[in-house]
Amino acid sequence: MTARKKMFELLQKNVMKPVYVMHLPQVPDDAASLELWYEELQRLKKHLEAALEVEITDEALYEAIHNNNEEALRALTGFNLTMNKANPRLILRVRHVKSV
């Protein structure tokens, strides 16, 4: 048993929170690494669906990401407006990136 796996088992036991350990590719530019990463995400999706008793669809995931990005953009815009009220201005220019 690896130290990493043992640590997460202890964390799960002592903190009593569910823990899911993902296996990450070691070489990010390799085609096999991309396949491993995709398979890992599929396993995580199945684990979450079982644990939460929900179905995760591409459409629902896209909508959740879009809504979260919109909320973050609103919060950032409000933060920038607050910072720009200072004299002198604390933030001179921020470029907004439109969410996909």
Secondary structure, DSSP 8 states (H G I E B T S, - for coil): --HHHHHHHHHHHHH----------S-TTSHHHHHHHHHHHHHHHHHHHHHHT----HHHHHHHHHHHHHHHHHHHHHHHHHHHTSSS-S----------
